[in-house]
Amino acid sequence: MKEENTCHTDFKALFNARKEGLTVQTERELREERYRIVSNQIKQRRKLFDHFYGDYSTPEERNSYYTLIDQKYRGLLPADSIYPDKVQDKMNHIRQEIAELRALGVNDSSIAELLKPQRPLSRVCITADYRIFLPEYKNIEIQLHPLPRAVFILFLRHPEGIVLKEIGDYFAELMSIYEGMIGDNINMEKARESIRRICNPLNNSLNEKISRIHETLRQVLDETLAAKYSISGKRSGAFQIMIPEPLVCWNTAMPQSMALTK
């Protein structure tokens, strides 16, 4: 009797699917077609949200909305057919890979960071007076004190990287950046002394400025993004900012939404 009910249910589902115009012959085809339709609906809803609210929402707000949309539309599917078989196979494979990472000693926070959706990188726009903006992240301004800001801009100018023990070779360039930033308010004697400390490999001033830059970035970006915009490298090699050179814009006009904050 149970088998008869199951067959009747399957036939009814296929019959209703064909009435809706779905050309499916088996239960598996029906599950996959339902999944395809729902997935397209989710994509369309996400695109609409990004189009109208993408520039005015935080990553957390976007993720919350995406989660709500997923729950709403996935809820239209039977519990045992939310994903087709090939997707289930991939999910099981990922679970196995995660289990192996844990066995190798990788902690859950690192795994969670690995699974986070990756945001596209924003351009880094430097205005004529050396203010730093990230236009694609709601025009966030990276607000640094003049000395660490001058160091950040120096490294942006050198995408090939700078060996820290050779920082003395960049004294004149760093001084020029600092002068352009401070303008007429500069105390030349104090400025030269500050830049000399930064350019002295035996002094810890440069490392302090690099750490301050990273901490400032962490206050406005998540850890993963902050690492991409930070100055980093190996002690024996060159340090650099890992942003592709085409994403760095020089002498740009101040973003309109920030024009009144100066």
C-alpha positions as CSV (number, residue, x, y, z in Angstrom):
1,M,0.0,0.0,0.0
2,K,2.9,2.3,0.8
3,E,4.5,1.7,-2.6
4,E,1.2,2.5,-4.3
5,N,1.0,5.9,-2.5
6,T,4.6,6.7,-3.4
7,C,4.0,6.0,-7.1
8,H,0.7,8.0,-7.0
9,T,2.6,11.0,-5.5
10,D,5.4,10.7,-8.0
11,F,2.9,10.6,-10.9
12,K,1.0,13.5,-9.6
13,A,4.1,15.6,-9.2
14,L,5.2,14.9,-12.8
15,F,1.7,15.5,-14.1
16,N,1.5,18.9,-12.3
17,A,5.0,19.8,-13.6
18,R,4.0,19.1,-17.2
19,K,0.9,21.3,-16.7
20,E,3.3,24.1,-15.7
21,G,5.2,23.6,-18.9
22,L,8.2,21.7,-17.5
23,T,9.4,19.0,-19.9
24,V,10.5,16.4,-17.4
25,Q,10.3,12.6,-17.5
26,T,11.6,11.5,-14.2
27,E,11.6,12.6,-10.5
28,R,15.3,13.4,-10.7
29,E,14.7,15.7,-13.7
30,L,11.9,17.3,-11.9
31,R,14.1,18.0,-8.8
32,E,16.9,19.5,-11.0
33,E,14.4,21.6,-12.9
34,R,12.9,23.0,-9.7
35,Y,16.3,23.7,-8.4
36,R,17.3,25.5,-11.6
37,I,14.2,27.7,-11.5
38,V,14.6,28.6,-7.8
39,S,18.4,29.3,-8.2
40,N,17.6,31.7,-11.1
41,Q,15.0,33.5,-8.9
42,I,17.6,33.9,-6.1
43,K,20.1,35.3,-8.6
44,Q,17.6,37.8,-10.0
45,R,16.7,38.9,-6.4
46,R,20.4,39.4,-5.5
47,K,21.0,41.4,-8.7
48,L,18.1,43.7,-8.0
49,F,19.3,44.3,-4.5
50,D,22.8,45.0,-5.6
51,H,21.6,47.3,-8.3
52,F,19.4,49.5,-6.0
53,Y,21.1,49.1,-2.6
54,G,24.6,47.8,-3.3
55,D,26.3,51.1,-2.9
56,Y,24.4,52.0,0.3
57,S,24.6,48.8,2.3
58,T,27.3,47.2,4.4
59,P,28.6,43.7,3.7
60,E,26.7,42.4,6.8
61,E,23.5,43.9,5.5
62,R,24.0,42.3,2.1
63,N,24.8,38.9,3.6
64,S,21.7,39.1,5.8
65,Y,19.5,39.9,2.8
66,Y,21.1,37.1,0.8
67,T,20.4,34.6,3.6
68,L,16.7,35.7,3.8
69,I,16.3,35.3,0.1
70,D,17.9,31.9,0.2
71,Q,15.7,30.7,3.0
72,K,12.5,32.1,1.3
73,Y,13.1,30.5,-2.1
74,R,14.7,27.3,-1.0
75,G,11.7,26.9,1.3
76,L,9.6,26.5,-1.9
77,L,11.3,23.2,-2.5
78,P,10.7,19.8,-0.7
79,A,13.3,19.2,2.0
80,D,14.8,16.2,0.2
81,S,15.2,18.0,-3.1
82,I,16.7,21.4,-2.2
83,Y,19.8,20.5,-4.2
84,P,20.2,18.1,-7.1
85,D,22.4,15.0,-6.8
86,K,25.4,16.5,-8.4
87,V,25.3,19.5,-6.0
88,Q,24.9,17.1,-3.1
89,D,28.0,15.2,-4.3
90,K,30.1,18.4,-4.4
91,M,28.9,19.4,-0.9
92,N,29.8,16.0,0.5
93,H,33.3,16.4,-1.1
94,I,33.7,19.8,0.5
95,R,32.7,18.4,3.9
96,Q,35.3,15.7,3.5
97,E,38.0,18.3,2.6
98,I,37.0,20.4,5.7
99,A,37.3,17.3,7.9
100,E,40.8,16.7,6.5
101,L,41.8,20.3,7.3
102,R,40.6,19.9,10.9
103,A,42.6,16.6,11.1
104,L,45.7,18.6,10.0
105,G,45.1,21.1,12.9
106,V,43.4,23.9,11.0
107,N,41.0,25.7,13.5
108,D,37.4,26.4,12.8
109,S,37.9,30.2,12.6
110,S,40.4,29.8,9.8
111,I,38.1,27.5,8.0
112,A,35.2,29.9,8.4
113,E,37.4,32.7,7.0
114,L,38.2,30.5,4.0
115,L,34.5,29.9,3.3
116,K,33.5,33.6,3.5
117,P,32.4,35.1,0.2
118,Q,35.3,37.1,-1.4
119,R,34.4,40.7,-2.1
120,P,35.9,42.2,-5.2
121,L,38.8,44.6,-4.5
122,S,38.1,48.3,-4.6
123,R,40.3,50.9,-6.4
124,V,42.6,52.9,-4.2
125,C,42.2,56.6,-5.2
126,I,44.7,59.2,-4.0
127,T,43.6,62.8,-4.3
128,A,46.0,65.7,-5.2
129,D,46.4,66.4,-1.5
130,Y,47.1,62.7,-0.7
131,R,43.8,61.7,0.8
132,I,43.1,58.0,0.3
133,F,39.7,56.6,-0.7
134,L,38.2,53.2,-1.6
135,P,35.4,54.2,-4.0
136,E,33.9,50.7,-4.3
137,Y,33.6,50.4,-0.5
138,K,31.1,53.3,-0.2
139,N,34.0,55.9,-0.6
140,I,35.6,54.9,2.7
141,E,38.5,57.2,3.5
142,I,41.6,55.6,5.0
143,Q,42.3,58.2,7.6
144,L,46.0,58.0,8.6
145,H,48.3,60.5,10.4
146,P,50.7,62.2,7.9
147,L,53.7,60.0,8.6
148,P,52.1,56.5,8.2
149,R,50.0,58.0,5.3
150,A,53.3,59.0,3.6
151,V,54.7,55.5,4.1
152,F,51.5,54.0,2.6
153,I,51.7,56.2,-0.4
154,L,55.4,55.5,-0.9
155,F,54.7,51.7,-1.0
156,L,51.7,52.3,-3.4
157,R,54.2,54.1,-5.7
158,H,56.4,51.0,-5.8
159,P,54.2,48.0,-6.6
160,E,57.5,46.0,-7.2
161,G,58.1,46.2,-3.4
162,I,60.7,47.8,-1.2
163,V,63.3,45.9,0.8
164,L,63.1,47.4,4.3
165,K,66.8,47.5,4.9
166,E,67.1,49.6,1.8
167,I,64.5,52.1,2.9
168,G,67.2,54.8,3.2
169,D,67.3,55.0,-0.6
170,Y,63.8,56.4,-0.6
171,F,64.5,59.3,1.8
172,A,64.1,62.1,-0.8
173,E,60.9,60.6,-2.2
174,L,59.3,60.0,1.2
175,M,60.2,63.6,2.2
176,S,58.6,64.9,-1.0
177,I,55.4,63.0,-0.3
178,Y,55.3,64.4,3.3
179,E,55.9,68.0,2.1
180,G,53.1,67.7,-0.4
181,M,50.8,66.4,2.3
182,I,51.6,69.0,5.0
183,G,52.2,72.1,2.7
184,D,53.0,75.4,4.3
185,N,52.4,74.1,7.8
186,I,55.5,71.9,7.6
187,N,58.3,72.3,10.2
188,M,61.2,71.3,7.9
189,E,63.6,70.4,10.7
190,K,61.2,68.2,12.6
191,A,60.0,66.7,9.3
192,R,63.5,65.7,8.2
193,E,64.2,64.1,11.6
194,S,60.9,62.1,11.5
195,I,61.7,60.9,7.9
196,R,65.3,60.1,8.9
197,R,64.0,57.8,11.7
198,I,61.7,56.0,9.3
199,C,64.5,55.6,6.8
200,N,67.0,54.2,9.4
201,P,66.9,50.4,9.2
202,L,68.2,50.2,12.7
203,N,65.2,52.3,14.0
204,N,61.8,50.6,14.6
205,S,59.9,53.7,13.3
206,L,59.1,52.1,9.9
207,N,57.7,48.9,11.5
208,E,55.6,51.0,13.8
209,K,54.1,52.9,10.8
210,I,53.4,49.7,9.0
211,S,51.6,48.2,12.1
212,R,49.6,51.4,12.5
213,I,48.5,51.3,8.8
214,H,47.3,47.7,9.3
215,E,45.4,48.5,12.5
216,T,43.7,51.4,10.8
217,L,42.7,49.2,7.8
218,R,41.3,46.6,10.2
219,Q,39.0,49.2,11.7
220,V,37.2,49.9,8.4
221,L,37.6,46.6,6.6
222,D,37.4,42.9,7.6
223,E,40.6,41.1,8.3
224,T,40.9,39.4,4.9
225,L,40.5,42.7,3.0
226,A,42.7,44.6,5.4
227,A,45.5,42.2,4.7
228,K,45.3,42.8,1.0
229,Y,45.6,46.6,1.4
230,S,48.4,46.4,4.1
231,I,52.1,46.5,3.6
232,S,53.4,43.0,4.0
233,G,56.3,40.7,3.0
234,K,59.0,38.4,4.2
235,R,61.8,39.8,6.3
236,S,64.5,38.8,3.8
237,G,62.6,40.1,0.8
238,A,60.6,43.1,-0.5
239,F,57.5,44.4,1.3
240,Q,54.6,45.6,-0.8
241,I,50.9,46.3,-1.0
242,M,49.3,43.4,-2.9
243,I,46.8,45.6,-4.8
244,P,47.1,45.2,-8.6
245,E,48.6,48.4,-10.1
246,P,45.6,49.2,-12.4
247,L,43.5,49.6,-9.3
248,V,45.6,52.5,-8.0
249,C,44.4,55.9,-9.2
250,W,46.5,59.0,-8.7
251,N,45.6,62.7,-8.4
252,T,41.9,61.9,-8.6
253,A,39.1,64.4,-7.7
254,M,37.7,64.0,-4.2
255,P,34.6,61.8,-4.2
256,Q,31.6,64.1,-4.0
257,S,30.1,62.4,-0.9
258,M,33.3,63.2,1.0
259,A,33.9,66.7,-0.3
260,L,32.5,68.3,2.9
261,T,34.5,66.2,5.4
262,K,37.9,67.9,4.8
